Amino acid sequence: MSGSVSGFFRQQGVLTCDGVPLDRIAREVGTPVHVYSGAIIDERYRELESAFAGYPHRFHYAIKANATLAIVRRMRSLGAKADANSGGEIEVALRAGFTPDEIVFTGVGKTHAELERAVALGLGAINAESPGEVARIAAIAGAQGRRARVAVRLNPDVEAGTHPHISTGSRINKFGVSLDDARAMIRDVARRPSLQITGLHAHIGSQIYRIEPFVRTATLVAGFARELMADGIALEHIDLGGGLGIAHEPAQPVVPADRYAAAVIEAVRPTGLHLLLEPGRWIVGPAGVLVTAVVDLKRKAGDGWFVIVDAGMTDLLRPALYGAHHGIEAVEPRDGEARGCDVVGPVCETADTFGLQRRLPPLEVGDLLAIRDTGAYGAVMASNYNRRPMAAEVLVDARGHADRRPADQADVQIVRRRQTLPELLQWDV
């Protein structure tokens, strides 16, 4: 079995990842299991890099999208820097090989201990969320005899048209400060000897499918930057976060990377400032599937079937949390007429549902399903609810194999082993 196609595709009817049959991975590793395509990660990063090639920029990979160490290391190998949203993500970035100056630290509720660590490390930028946080950073930096690099997070009050739970740029959201408040904050930073103002930061949400919110945000932030520079405030960069949406359904319209890049660059270019972006989901989301086994089948009242699988909302929370749509397909479809199925998990919650009335081929207990586009906000949001162990994670890596070696020789790496029950219970006292 060989071929030159990368990603998730069928060979002899079986769904594969970079040519490796998903049923083989399930047999060897068990289910549920998150499977990532290294080739898709590489291709999507390079596509985004190519789109922004015409302007000085840096990509700071949003670790929150997928914090598995092997994925973060891969992003570094591609040339990305790091965006961390917690002390834990800072440590992941350091373990992955990022130097402190390659890390920006974002987050609306940074603790004193996290700020102490960030200042001591000398991070590339701490994106400050409030006047109080600026004062705390200044006090910590002064006590350490250091000069902390600080950017100010703006709340541009731009509606991104996304789900309310992942909207971050409206004035009703907890993130950032208004432009009026930011003016005072930036002057405060500029006069403190223990702080250095580095730039402006704005991130308006996730899964954005229209170009207009990006353009409005970039234009507003760039205009504000020019105003500050005219008043003598020295800035180094504009950080416009991430948020570019991916299609979870075939007909869903998305913004092409090149159009997104052209629009953002046009707005920022007059400032002459370096452009920072924090991509996450757009790169790694389509690179993952959750493979799960059917454990039971039962008829629904009226019409259709409940297809009960061994993965649950503990392995993929997005459908329960956001009502998110993920494609679902049989790894090795059986012959026969498709029928309406509610694909549900074993967790004791009605919300533990992956998809309603999905058209699937005939299924039997033990058959495998693949839930698509789970490379971002899948394993990273997992929990142990119902005392369920964390699923395993596998990376299929074809790097260095220009000859596309057969699938039975492919590099299939367990990058996070399945949690055991003794490991899960070891912290109980």
Secondary structure as UniProt FT lines:
FT   STRAND          8..11
FT   TURN            12..13
FT   STRAND          14..17
FT   TURN            18..19
FT   STRAND          20..21
FT   HELIX           22..29
FT   STRAND          33..37
FT   HELIX           38..51
FT   TURN            52..54
FT   STRAND          57..62
FT   HELIX           63..65
FT   HELIX           69..78
FT   STRAND          81..84
FT   HELIX           87..95
FT   TURN            96..97
FT   HELIX           100..102
FT   STRAND          103..105
FT   TURN            108..109
FT   HELIX           112..121
FT   STRAND          125..128
FT   HELIX           131..144
FT   STRAND          148..154
FT   HELIX           164..166
FT   TURN            171..172
FT   HELIX           179..191
FT   TURN            193..194
FT   STRAND          195..201
FT   HELIX           212..230
FT   TURN            231..232
FT   STRAND          237..239
FT   TURN            250..251
FT   HELIX           257..268
FT   HELIX           269..271
FT   STRAND          274..277
FT   HELIX           281..284
FT   HELIX           285..287
FT   STRAND          288..299
FT   STRAND          305..309
FT   TURN            313..315
FT   HELIX           318..322
FT   STRAND          328..330
FT   STRAND          339..344
FT   TURN            350..351
FT   STRAND          353..360
FT   TURN            365..366
FT   STRAND          368..372
FT   HELIX           379..381
FT   HELIX           385..387
FT   STRAND          392..397
FT   TURN            399..400
FT   TURN            402..403
FT   HELIX           407..409
FT   STRAND          411..416
FT   HELIX           421..425
FT   TURN            426..427
//
